Amino acid sequence: MEKNKATPPEKKAALEAIRDEFKGTASHSQAARLLEALSRFSVTTYEAMRYLDVYHCPARILQLRKRGHKIVTHWQTVITEAGERHRVGLYLLESAADHHGGQ
């Protein structure tokens, strides 16, 4: 699957708002940001890095899966702002563990 479209402005703004709400660089902070975003949207590794400040998305996805969240990965190609093609994961939250239990 190839996507030529950039992240829509509304989604970008929402992701940046999540980043601002869940501050911190610790892995649990990054996982919290990613989980909140996944509860609203599908998120690519590119979007997680650019707009959520999650720099190792696969590790955060693994953390969330170990906590019981069912997250599916689809592969797609995106074109970055520099015009380069990159194969990235597109993550979808299918079901969530208890949001209030554990980190």
CORDAWO-V711022 format. One record per run of one state. SS is the DSSP state (H for helix, E for strand, C for the rest). FROM is the first residue (numbers start at 1). TO is the last residue. Records with the same first field share a line. If there is no record, write none. Layout:
BEGIN
SS = FROM-TO + FROM-TO
END
This chain:
BEGIN
C = 1-1 + 4-8 + 22-26 + 39-42 + 53-56 + 67-69 + 80-84 + 96-103
E = 2-3 + 43-44 + 70-79 + 85-95
H = 9-21 + 27-38 + 45-52 + 57-66
END
